[in-house]
Amino acid sequence: MNAGPRGPHRRPAPPRTGHGGRRLRSVVLGSRSARGARSVAHARTAAARPATTRARDGQTEVGPGLRVAAAYAWRLLVVGVVGYTVFSFLGRLQLVAVALFLALVITAMLRPLADLLARHLPRTAAAVLAVGGSVLLVLGLMALIGGLVAGESGRLGHEFAGGLGRIERWLEGSPFHVSHSVLSNLQDKVAHLLSENRSVVISSALSGAGRVVEVVTGLVLALFCSLFFVRSGDRFWRWFENLLPYAARDPWDRAGRAAWRTFAGYTRGIVIVAATNAVLVGIALYALGVPLALPLTLLEFFAAFVPLVGSPVALGVATVVALATRGPVIAIVVLCLIVVIGQLEGHVLHPLVLSWAVRLHPVVVAVSVIGGSILAGVIGAVVAVPMVSVAWSVIGELRPRPEPAGRSPDSPPAPP
């Protein structure tokens, strides 16, 4: 046996053959075949090439930003379709939806009074007394305003006629210098337009009478629902929770309670703001001697429920009344009152009264009011801000809270 520099020379082993004399390929553990090695090398080379080269080869790759945008896009589409369906359904049942919303407003206002009365009376009697007493108070106030307007109708007609004459003389003088013929032609055109569209005016009045019937029906339904909400609103909520799966009850309970706290806080806060604005406007109009001070004060109270828009509109009506009855000087004073009350409402009342219940930026409030008015008119402008506030509070309640630093998510909670 010959030995070389690297050891003895060994004869190579004969190739192994299988059944039928076929030659078997030897396999060494830890090695890969030539075809597998070529596949791995080809994959590594393809990964090292730029995306444009891979796209030309038929391989497309989507970046992470586009994948995230697509994931959010289809979810937003689903949410948009669901929201559109809900709003379309509520649009068909507008009377019922508005009545339930008004019932929730009445419940938010009268529930503390009913809880106070329930300490000395049965719960049913306390709810009936709170709701019935509030209805009688509102009806008495409306009767008082109607009596004042009816008693002053003759004097108001004379003052309006004289006020129109003063406005004409004011426009004819400096600095406008409008000719008398232009004003006469304008009056003739208005009278001719009304005479031509008399049928339209009559049909609008008849449709308005139908709307009055719908409003009365909605008010009755709202009072009926609010009576039960004030008496046993918690039972309604527990009954609704029992319809849900057991695993979903706790999130729904937390979301519902957060939504009710925000809605009740907003309702009570906006009533305080509206009452403050109405008192200031009533005092100013009474001091300036503007007729219909009490009806204009009530108009300011209800208009303040539309944030940022309602109060200036109501004071604009008061400015027109002051211009027609008291002249341009008093009208300018009332116009300045719009600016003062708007600043007071935006910078003092809303931050102090509503900051603890609603934490929305003024831009969000303005966009919500305008969007609600476009979608559902005056009703949409009224309900837009509370709906956005409730949605924001529910999202904040259900959002997962970050774990404290130094604690794993699986660790037990710290003792109180």
C-alpha positions as CSV (number, residue, x, y, z in Angstrom):
1,M,0.0,0.0,0.0
2,N,1.5,3.3,-1.1
3,A,1.3,6.4,1.2
4,G,1.3,9.9,-0.2
5,P,1.9,13.2,1.5
6,R,-1.6,13.3,2.8
7,G,-2.0,9.7,3.9
8,P,-2.3,6.3,2.5
9,H,-3.7,5.9,-1.0
10,R,-7.2,4.4,-0.8
11,R,-9.1,2.9,-3.6
12,P,-12.4,4.8,-4.1
13,A,-15.5,2.9,-3.0
14,P,-17.6,1.5,-5.8
15,P,-20.8,3.3,-6.5
16,R,-23.8,2.0,-4.7
17,T,-26.6,0.6,-6.8
18,G,-30.2,0.1,-6.0
19,H,-32.8,-2.3,-7.1
20,G,-32.4,-3.0,-10.8
21,G,-28.8,-1.8,-10.9
22,R,-29.7,1.9,-10.8
23,R,-27.0,4.2,-9.4
24,L,-27.8,5.9,-6.1
25,R,-26.6,9.5,-5.4
26,S,-24.7,10.0,-2.2
27,V,-26.1,12.5,0.2
28,V,-24.0,14.2,2.9
29,L,-25.8,15.6,5.9
30,G,-25.7,19.4,6.2
31,S,-25.3,20.0,2.4
32,R,-27.9,21.1,-0.2
33,S,-28.3,20.0,-3.7
34,A,-27.1,22.0,-6.6
35,R,-30.6,22.9,-7.7
36,G,-31.5,24.1,-4.1
37,A,-28.3,26.1,-4.0
38,R,-29.1,27.8,-7.3
39,S,-32.7,28.6,-6.1
40,V,-31.4,30.2,-2.9
41,A,-28.8,32.2,-4.8
42,H,-31.4,33.3,-7.3
43,A,-33.7,34.5,-4.5
44,R,-31.0,36.4,-2.8
45,T,-30.0,38.1,-6.1
46,A,-33.7,39.0,-6.8
47,A,-34.0,40.5,-3.3
48,A,-30.9,42.5,-3.8
49,R,-32.2,44.0,-7.1
50,P,-34.2,47.2,-7.0
51,A,-38.0,47.2,-7.0
52,T,-38.2,48.4,-10.6
53,T,-36.2,45.5,-11.8
54,R,-38.4,43.1,-9.8
55,A,-41.5,44.7,-11.2
56,R,-40.1,44.2,-14.8
57,D,-39.6,40.5,-14.0
58,G,-43.2,40.1,-13.0
59,Q,-42.7,40.5,-9.2
60,T,-44.6,43.4,-7.6
61,E,-44.0,44.7,-4.1
62,V,-46.3,47.1,-2.1
63,G,-44.7,49.4,0.3
64,P,-45.8,49.4,4.0
65,G,-47.3,52.9,3.8
66,L,-49.6,51.9,0.9
67,R,-50.6,48.7,2.7
68,V,-51.6,50.7,5.8
69,A,-53.5,53.2,3.7
70,A,-55.4,50.5,2.0
71,A,-56.2,48.8,5.3
72,Y,-57.6,52.1,6.6
73,A,-59.4,52.9,3.4
74,W,-61.6,49.8,3.3
75,R,-62.4,50.2,7.0
76,L,-63.4,53.8,6.4
77,L,-65.5,52.7,3.5
78,V,-67.3,50.2,5.7
79,V,-67.9,52.9,8.4
80,G,-69.1,55.3,5.8
81,V,-71.6,52.9,4.4
82,V,-72.9,52.0,7.9
83,G,-73.2,55.7,8.8
84,Y,-75.0,56.5,5.6
85,T,-77.4,53.6,6.2
86,V,-78.1,54.7,9.7
87,F,-78.7,58.4,8.7
88,S,-80.9,57.3,5.8
89,F,-83.0,55.2,8.2
90,L,-83.2,58.0,10.7
91,G,-84.2,60.4,7.9
92,R,-87.2,58.2,7.1
93,L,-88.1,58.2,10.9
94,Q,-87.2,61.8,11.5
95,L,-90.2,62.5,13.7
96,V,-89.4,59.5,16.0
97,A,-85.7,60.3,16.1
98,V,-86.3,64.0,17.0
99,A,-88.8,63.0,19.6
100,L,-86.4,60.5,21.3
101,F,-83.6,63.2,21.2
102,L,-85.9,65.7,22.8
103,A,-86.9,63.1,25.4
104,L,-83.2,62.5,26.2
105,V,-82.8,66.3,26.6
106,I,-85.8,66.5,29.0
107,T,-84.4,63.5,30.9
108,A,-81.0,65.1,31.3
109,M,-82.6,68.3,32.6
110,L,-85.2,66.8,34.9
111,R,-83.5,63.7,36.2
112,P,-81.7,65.6,39.1
113,L,-85.0,67.2,40.1
114,A,-86.8,63.8,40.1
115,D,-84.0,62.3,42.2
116,L,-84.3,65.1,44.7
117,L,-88.1,64.7,44.9
118,A,-87.8,60.9,45.1
119,R,-86.2,61.3,48.6
120,H,-89.6,62.4,49.9
121,L,-92.1,60.9,47.4
122,P,-92.5,57.6,45.5
123,R,-90.4,57.4,42.3
124,T,-93.5,57.5,40.0
125,A,-94.9,60.5,41.7
126,A,-91.6,62.3,41.6
127,A,-91.2,61.7,37.9
128,V,-94.8,62.8,37.1
129,L,-94.4,65.9,39.3
130,A,-91.1,66.9,37.7
131,V,-92.3,66.4,34.1
132,G,-95.8,67.8,34.6
133,G,-94.6,70.8,36.5
134,S,-92.1,71.7,33.8
135,V,-94.7,71.4,31.1
136,L,-97.1,73.7,33.0
137,L,-94.3,76.2,33.5
138,V,-93.5,76.3,29.8
139,L,-97.2,76.5,28.8
140,G,-97.7,79.4,31.3
141,L,-94.7,81.2,29.8
142,M,-95.9,80.8,26.3
143,A,-99.4,82.0,27.3
144,L,-97.8,85.1,28.9
145,I,-95.8,85.9,25.8
146,G,-98.9,85.4,23.5
147,G,-100.9,87.7,25.7
148,L,-98.3,90.4,25.6
149,V,-98.0,90.2,21.8
150,A,-101.8,90.3,21.4
151,G,-102.1,93.2,23.7
152,E,-99.5,95.3,22.0
153,S,-100.4,94.3,18.4
154,G,-102.1,97.6,17.6
155,R,-99.2,99.7,19.0
156,L,-96.6,97.5,17.3
157,G,-98.3,97.9,13.9
158,H,-98.3,101.7,14.3
159,E,-94.6,101.6,15.3
160,F,-93.6,99.3,12.5
161,A,-95.4,101.6,10.0
162,G,-93.6,104.7,11.4
163,G,-90.3,102.7,11.5
164,L,-90.5,101.9,7.8
165,G,-91.1,105.6,7.1
166,R,-88.0,106.5,9.2
167,I,-85.9,103.9,7.4
168,E,-87.0,105.3,4.0
169,R,-86.0,108.9,5.1
170,W,-82.7,107.5,6.5
171,L,-81.9,105.8,3.2
172,E,-82.8,109.0,1.3
173,G,-80.5,111.1,3.4
174,S,-76.7,111.1,3.8
175,P,-74.6,109.0,3.2
176,F,-76.8,106.7,1.0
177,H,-78.8,109.3,-1.0
178,V,-81.3,106.7,-2.4
179,S,-83.9,108.4,-4.5
180,H,-87.6,108.2,-3.5
181,S,-88.5,106.7,-6.8
182,V,-86.2,103.7,-6.3
183,L,-87.8,102.9,-2.9
184,S,-91.3,103.3,-4.4
185,N,-90.4,100.9,-7.3
186,L,-89.0,98.4,-4.8
187,Q,-92.2,98.5,-2.7
188,D,-94.3,98.0,-5.9
189,K,-92.1,95.0,-7.0
190,V,-92.5,93.4,-3.6
191,A,-96.3,93.9,-3.6
192,H,-96.5,92.5,-7.2
193,L,-94.4,89.5,-6.3
194,L,-96.6,88.7,-3.3
195,S,-99.8,89.0,-5.4
196,E,-98.4,86.7,-8.2
197,N,-97.2,84.1,-5.7
198,R,-100.3,84.2,-3.5
199,S,-101.1,80.5,-4.2
200,V,-97.5,79.5,-3.2
201,V,-97.9,81.5,0.0
202,I,-101.2,79.8,0.8
203,S,-99.9,76.3,0.1
204,S,-96.8,77.1,2.2
205,A,-99.1,78.2,5.0
206,L,-101.2,75.0,4.7
207,S,-98.0,72.9,4.7
208,G,-96.9,74.8,7.7
209,A,-100.1,73.9,9.5
210,G,-99.3,70.2,8.7
211,R,-95.9,70.7,10.2
212,V,-97.5,72.1,13.3
213,V,-99.4,68.9,13.7
214,E,-96.2,66.9,13.3
215,V,-94.5,69.1,15.9
216,V,-97.3,68.6,18.4
217,T,-97.2,64.8,17.8
218,G,-93.4,64.8,18.3
219,L,-93.7,66.8,21.6
220,V,-96.4,64.4,22.9
221,L,-94.2,61.4,22.1
222,A,-91.1,63.1,23.6
223,L,-93.0,63.8,26.9
224,F,-94.4,60.3,27.0
225,C,-90.9,58.8,26.6
226,S,-89.2,61.2,28.9
227,L,-91.7,60.3,31.7
228,F,-90.5,56.7,31.6
229,F,-86.8,57.7,31.1
230,V,-86.9,59.9,34.2
231,R,-88.7,57.2,36.2
232,S,-86.7,54.1,35.2
233,G,-84.0,54.9,32.7
234,D,-81.6,52.5,34.4
235,R,-83.9,49.6,33.9
236,F,-84.1,50.4,30.1
237,W,-80.3,50.3,29.9
238,R,-80.0,47.0,31.8
239,W,-82.7,45.4,29.6
240,F,-80.8,46.5,26.6
241,E,-77.5,45.1,28.0
242,N,-79.1,41.7,28.6
243,L,-79.8,41.5,24.9
244,L,-76.1,41.6,24.1
245,P,-73.5,38.8,24.4
246,Y,-71.9,38.4,27.8
247,A,-68.5,39.4,26.5
248,A,-69.8,42.6,25.0
249,R,-71.7,43.9,28.0
250,D,-68.8,45.5,29.8
251,P,-67.6,47.6,26.8
252,W,-71.2,48.6,26.0
253,D,-71.8,49.6,29.6
254,R,-68.7,51.7,29.8
255,A,-69.4,53.3,26.5
256,G,-73.1,54.0,27.3
257,R,-72.3,55.6,30.7
258,A,-69.6,57.8,29.2
259,A,-72.0,58.8,26.4
260,W,-74.7,59.7,28.9
261,R,-72.3,61.7,31.1
262,T,-71.2,63.7,28.1
263,F,-74.7,64.2,26.8
264,A,-76.2,65.2,30.1
265,G,-73.3,67.6,30.9
266,Y,-73.6,69.2,27.5
267,T,-77.3,69.6,27.8
268,R,-77.2,71.2,31.2
269,G,-74.2,73.4,30.2
270,I,-75.9,74.7,27.0
271,V,-79.1,75.5,29.0
272,I,-77.0,77.5,31.4
273,V,-75.3,79.3,28.5
274,A,-78.6,80.0,26.8
275,A,-80.3,81.2,30.0
276,T,-77.4,83.6,30.6
277,N,-77.5,85.0,27.1
278,A,-81.3,85.4,27.3
279,V,-81.1,87.3,30.6
280,L,-78.4,89.7,29.2
281,V,-80.3,90.3,26.0
282,G,-83.6,90.8,27.8
283,I,-82.1,93.3,30.2
284,A,-80.4,95.2,27.3
285,L,-83.6,95.3,25.1
286,Y,-85.8,96.4,28.0
287,A,-83.3,99.1,28.9
288,L,-83.2,100.3,25.3
289,G,-87.0,100.4,25.0
290,V,-87.2,97.9,22.2
291,P,-90.7,96.4,21.8
292,L,-91.3,92.6,22.1
293,A,-88.4,92.4,24.6
294,L,-89.8,89.2,26.2
295,P,-90.5,87.3,22.9
296,L,-87.0,88.3,21.6
297,T,-85.5,87.1,24.9
298,L,-87.2,83.7,24.5
299,L,-86.0,83.6,20.9
300,E,-82.4,84.2,22.1
301,F,-82.8,81.4,24.6
302,F,-83.8,78.8,22.0
303,A,-81.4,80.1,19.4
304,A,-78.4,79.6,21.7
305,F,-78.9,75.8,21.4
306,V,-77.2,76.2,18.0
307,P,-73.6,77.0,19.0
308,L,-71.8,79.9,17.3
309,V,-74.7,80.6,14.9
310,G,-78.0,80.7,16.8
311,S,-77.3,83.7,19.0
312,P,-76.2,86.1,16.2
313,V,-79.2,85.1,14.2
314,A,-81.6,85.9,17.1
315,L,-79.9,89.2,17.8
316,G,-80.1,90.0,14.1
317,V,-83.9,89.7,14.3
318,A,-83.8,92.0,17.4
319,T,-81.7,94.5,15.4
320,V,-84.3,94.5,12.6
321,V,-87.1,95.1,15.2
322,A,-85.1,97.9,16.8
323,L,-84.4,99.5,13.4
324,A,-88.1,99.4,12.5
325,T,-89.4,100.7,15.9
326,R,-86.6,102.7,17.5
327,G,-84.5,104.0,14.7
328,P,-80.9,103.4,13.4
329,V,-79.1,104.5,16.6
330,I,-80.8,101.9,18.8
331,A,-80.3,99.3,16.0
332,I,-76.6,100.1,16.0
333,V,-76.5,99.6,19.8
334,V,-78.3,96.2,19.5
335,L,-75.8,95.3,16.7
336,C,-72.9,96.1,19.0
337,L,-74.7,93.9,21.6
338,I,-74.3,90.9,19.1
339,V,-70.5,91.3,19.2
340,V,-70.3,91.7,23.0
341,I,-72.5,88.7,23.7
342,G,-70.7,86.6,21.1
343,Q,-67.4,87.3,22.7
344,L,-68.8,86.6,26.2
345,E,-70.3,83.3,25.0
346,G,-67.2,82.2,23.1
347,H,-64.5,83.2,25.6
348,V,-66.1,83.0,29.0
349,L,-69.3,81.0,29.1
350,H,-68.4,78.0,26.9
351,P,-64.9,77.5,28.4
352,L,-66.3,77.7,32.0
353,V,-69.5,75.8,31.6
354,L,-68.9,73.3,28.9
355,S,-65.1,72.5,29.3
356,W,-65.8,69.8,31.9
357,A,-68.3,68.0,29.7
358,V,-67.3,68.7,26.1
359,R,-63.6,69.1,25.1
360,L,-64.0,70.0,21.4
361,H,-62.0,72.6,19.5
362,P,-64.0,75.5,18.1
363,V,-63.1,74.5,14.6
364,V,-64.6,71.1,15.2
365,V,-67.8,72.7,16.6
366,A,-68.1,75.1,13.6
367,V,-67.6,72.3,11.1
368,S,-70.1,70.0,13.0
369,V,-72.8,72.8,13.0
370,I,-72.3,73.5,9.3
371,G,-72.2,69.9,8.3
372,G,-75.3,69.1,10.4
373,S,-77.2,72.0,8.9
374,I,-76.3,70.8,5.4
375,L,-77.5,67.2,6.1
376,A,-80.6,67.9,8.2
377,G,-81.3,71.6,8.3
378,V,-82.0,73.3,11.6
379,I,-82.4,69.9,13.4
380,G,-79.0,68.8,12.2
381,A,-77.4,72.0,13.4
382,V,-78.9,71.5,16.9
383,V,-77.9,67.8,17.3
384,A,-74.5,67.9,15.5
385,V,-72.4,69.1,18.4
386,P,-73.8,66.7,21.1
387,M,-73.5,63.8,18.7
388,V,-69.9,64.6,17.9
389,S,-69.2,65.1,21.6
390,V,-70.8,61.7,22.5
391,A,-68.9,59.9,19.8
392,W,-65.6,61.5,21.0
393,S,-66.2,60.5,24.6
394,V,-67.1,56.9,23.6
395,I,-63.9,56.6,21.5
396,G,-61.9,57.9,24.4
397,E,-63.5,55.5,26.9
398,L,-63.0,52.4,24.7
399,R,-59.5,53.3,23.6
400,P,-56.9,51.0,25.1
401,R,-54.9,52.8,27.8
402,P,-51.1,52.5,27.7
403,E,-49.5,50.3,30.4
404,P,-47.3,52.1,33.0
405,A,-43.5,52.0,32.4
406,G,-41.8,49.0,33.9
407,R,-44.9,46.9,34.0
408,S,-45.7,44.1,31.6
409,P,-49.3,43.8,30.2
410,D,-49.6,40.3,31.8
411,S,-48.7,41.5,35.3
412,P,-51.6,41.8,37.8
413,P,-53.0,45.3,38.5
414,A,-51.6,47.3,41.4
415,P,-53.7,47.3,44.6
416,P,-55.6,50.5,45.2
